[in-house]
C-alpha cells in the first residue's frame, strides 16, 4: 500500500474535488443481499463459517476475506487441550480469546473445537491413572466451557472417538482405554451441566456416507437420545479428495442422523481439486445440507489454499492470493447468492482464467477533521470484467461519500467491499479508480486496502 500525503485543501478546493468526482454517492452501511457466503447462507437459515488461525488475523487479506465472507468461525487449534491446558491446572486462553473477540466484534457465531480428543493432548494427560484422568477430563471441560460460557454457539464435546474401517469399534485413546465406553456420555453430561445453552456435538471424519463407522456413531446417538444423554448435534468433517470422494449417499446419511432428533453440521469441509470438478463437488455438498432441514450450517476448513493443511491439493474456496475460485461461485450459487455488481463472470477472481488485478492507495487530500482517499485498480496480464476490493476503515472514522464504486458493508460498518458501478471491464494492464471522503473523528490512521479480486 502506497501512502501519499497532500496539503490540507481550502474549503472551496475540497468542494471542487467532490464535484469533479463523476458521481458522489452517499453511503448506506448495509450489505447487499446475498452477496457473500454468510449473507446467502443466512437467507437459507444456515450459517457459513470457516476455521481460523489466530496468527493469521494480522494479515489484512486474511482478515478482510474472513470478515466479508463468513458468518461463523472455528478455532483451528487454539481451543484444543494442548493449547488451553498444557500443564495440569494451568489454563491459557490468549490465542483462542483473540479469535473469539474478533468473531464477536463481527457478530459471527463461534464453534468450540474441541474438548475431548485423543490427539494434541499434552503428555501429562496420558500418564494419569483412571481416577485422575476422569477428574482431569471433567475439570478441563468445566474450565474451558466456563471461560467461554455465553460466547459459543456449539461445542465439539468429543472428537473422533471411533475407529476407521469396518469394525465400528471405539478408537484406542487414554479416555477409551482407561475410562471405557462411558467416557463420551460422561463428557456430554459434564458439558451440559456447565453450559445449558450451548449446542453439544459429537464430531468425526469418514462418517459422511453410510458405512460401518457412521453407523456406529448413529447407534451411539440413537442410544443417547433414548436415554436422555444431552447431545444436540453431530458434526461431519467432510474432508474429500479423489481417493475419498463425496459419497453418493451423503444427503441420505445426514438425513438419517437428523431423523434421530439432532442437528447436523458440516464442520471441516475441504475438497481437493480445481476448476469445474471441484466446483461441482462443493455445490453438491451445499445442496445436500440445504435439503436436510436440520442441517444448520457449514464450515470450510480454512480461508485460503495458502494456509490449508492440505495446501498441495488446493482444497478451499479462495486460492493462495485470496482470489475466488470456481468452487466459490458454485457455493454462492447453491446458496442462492449473487456475485454482485460488475463481476458477472463465473470465475470471480479468475480461478482458472488468469484474471487478476492489483490495487494501490493514495491519500489525495488531508485536513484537520477529514481526508480524501483514492484506490487505483489495475488489471493484470489478461482483461477483466469485474473487480472487488475490501477497504477497512479504522474506528471511529466514518465514510461520508464514495464515488466510482458501489460499497457493501459488513455488520460492524467498518469494512466496505467496493465493486464497480460502470468501470468493471478493463483491458490487460488498464486501470480505473474509486475514491472516498472520510471524517476522521479523532483518528488519522490510514484505511487498510485488501487484495483485489478480479473476474
Secondary structure, DSSP 8 states (H G I E B T S, - for coil): ----------HHHHHHHHHHSS-EE-------TT-SHHHHHHHTT-EEEEEE-GGGTTSHHHHHHHHHH-SEEEESSTTSHHHH-SBTTB---HHHHHHHHHHHHTT-EEEEEEEEESSS--HHHHTS-HHHHHHHHHHHHHHHHHHTTTT-SEEEEEE--B-SSSS--B---HHHHHH-THHHHHHHHHHHHH-SSSEEEEEESS-SSSSHHHHHHHHHHHHHHHHT----EEEE--EEBTTB---TTHHHHHHHHHTTT-EEEEEEEEE---HHHHHHHHHHHHHHHHHSTTEEEEEES-SBGGG-TTGGG--SSB-TT--B-HHHHHHHHHTT----TTT-SSSGGGTTT---EEEEEEEEEEETTEEEEEEEEEE-SS-BS-EEEEEE--TT-EEEEEESSEEEE-TTS-EEEEE-SS---B-TT-EEEEEEEEE-TT-----EEEEEEE-
